[in-house]
Amino acid sequence: MDASLTEGQKAVQKVARDFAEKEMRPVVMKFDESQEFPREIIDTLGGLGFMGMTWPEELGGAGLTDLEAVVIIEELARVDPSVALTVASHNSLCTGHLMLFGDEAQKRKYVPDLASGKKLGAWALTEPGSGSDSGGMKTIAVRDGEAWILNGSKTFITQGSVGSTYVVMALTDRAQGKKSISSFILERGVAGFTIGKKENKLGMRCSDTATLLFENVRIPGENLIGMPGEGFRQALKVLDGGRIGIAALSVGIAQGALDASLAYAKERQQFGRPIADFQAVQWKLADMATEIAAARLLTQRAASLKTSGEPYSLAASQAKYFASEAAVRATGEAVQIHGGYGFIKEFPVEKLYRDVKLMTIGEGTSEVQKMIIARNLLGD
Ligand SMILES: Cc1cc2nc3c(=O)[nH]c(=O)nc-3n(C[C@H](O)[C@H](O)[C@H](O)COP(=O)(O)OP(=O)(O)OC[C@H]3O[C@@H](n4cnc5c(N)ncnc54)[C@H](O)[C@@H]3O)c2cc1C
């Protein structure tokens, strides 16, 4: 446990760690293999306040700080990154967008059910033809009196097939392009809104990822978030917060890989000695531990800046970029330390090695993070 945390933060960490070890660890591979959404686990996490970690208590949230939220995500990711991804995306993307930019009526209507975990939220920016260049989207909402008519599709949407409340970004004027992007609240079950393909994935397999299809979906005027044309700026701000969650997930995955490697290196004997006696193995462990410590500091720094209301976009991208790449390195070394057993599903590093790759891709690839960091440095 991290000595720099306060007693209160350590108590939150203990709740998350105990839950992950007792309730999640025994069923990790069952959910990984079936790709079934872990509904009961998510319901219980809702009861613990983890589905509305930082949102105010009067709206059903737990009123925790961003630092406490990253501690929780790290602990869940240490055991099952798919569950941690569900928690992180639900908190920061859909609910995060509503909390940052929704009006009072929208917050009162949607946030309590999301923050308690009664309903799941999804956030839809990416399209088949627009990922890193998310402003190049084609989905369009056209005004019809007070309402909007939505047509298009979104791809790779987390909680896509299990969500109830969706925040969807769409153009409102094709000629204006990304300047016209606006964000809308969509509820499951409205006419013309269907769920498409559920993805079969390399990792994060029990996190739900699906395509959304919109065919003449009528959205009431009161479901526009903010003003027309504000959606792209809103989305970038929401992603700043989301990236702190991805950084925390990366730290948790790397810590899970290190914990498993330490135990294995002490137990596994070769040439008549535990492999932990060999300097080549020790150096791997030392590099992993050092990079994890650095990644954790960057992540907690970004979270603290967010809570204190200071600019945190640069810090969030630096944390996400460094932590995700360090976690990829750590899981690779963890499999190497396990030798052939690291390739076998009975050992947790096999799954962590697969799950971690999303960290350098989702919510902006490493290349995109470097573009953001450089833009901040150059003042563009
Ligand atoms: C499991 C999963 C869950 C996801 N969840 C969500 C979600 O909930 N909501 C949502 O909206 N999206 C979601 N996404 C989408 C995710 O954010 C995108 O996949 C990601 O942003 C990358 O976009 P892309 O896949 O289209 O890759 P591309 O943008 O096509 O990138 C391909 C490669 O080109 C590189 N590249 C692109 N442009 C540049 C450039 N200018 N300079 C240098 N290199 C560049 C990229 O870094 C990458 O290496 C999810 C994706 C996955 C796989």
The ligand as an ORCA input file, in Angstrom:
! r2SCAN-3c Opt
* xyz 0 1
  C     -11.957     -1.606    -26.516
  C     -12.171     -0.207    -27.035
  C     -13.032      0.637    -26.339
  C     -13.286      1.933    -26.816
  N     -14.219      2.714    -26.177
  C     -14.615      3.881    -26.774
  C     -15.722      4.629    -26.258
  O     -16.318      4.266    -25.229
  N     -16.124      5.735    -26.917
  C     -15.499      6.178    -28.042
  O     -15.927      7.186    -28.590
  N     -14.434      5.498    -28.552
  C     -13.991      4.368    -27.957
  N     -12.927      3.649    -28.488
  C     -12.249      4.163    -29.674
  C     -10.808      4.614    -29.419
  O     -10.818      5.833    -28.714
  C     -10.106      4.683    -30.768
  O      -9.917      3.351    -31.204
  C      -8.792      5.414    -30.702
  O      -8.993      6.795    -30.436
  C      -7.979      5.279    -31.995
  O      -8.758      5.510    -33.138
  P      -8.746      4.426    -34.337
  O      -8.966      3.105    -33.734
  O      -9.676      4.886    -35.374
  O      -7.259      4.473    -34.872
  P      -6.663      5.491    -35.977
  O      -7.022      6.885    -35.613
  O      -7.045      5.001    -37.325
  O      -5.094      5.311    -35.761
  C      -4.343      4.264    -36.368
  C      -2.869      4.560    -36.090
  O      -2.478      5.782    -36.735
  C      -1.896      6.660    -35.775
  N      -2.217      8.063    -36.129
  C      -3.430      8.565    -36.465
  N      -3.323      9.881    -36.688
  C      -2.031     10.210    -36.457
  C      -1.286     11.427    -36.510
  N      -1.849     12.599    -36.833
  N       0.047     11.390    -36.208
  C       0.631     10.223    -35.877
  N      -0.014      9.037    -35.813
  C      -1.325      9.037    -36.095
  C      -2.526      6.255    -34.441
  O      -1.743      6.712    -33.344
  C      -2.566      4.747    -34.596
  O      -1.302      4.215    -34.281
  C     -12.618      2.383    -27.994
  C     -11.713      1.543    -28.647
  C     -11.515      0.258    -28.204
  C     -10.585     -0.639    -28.984
*
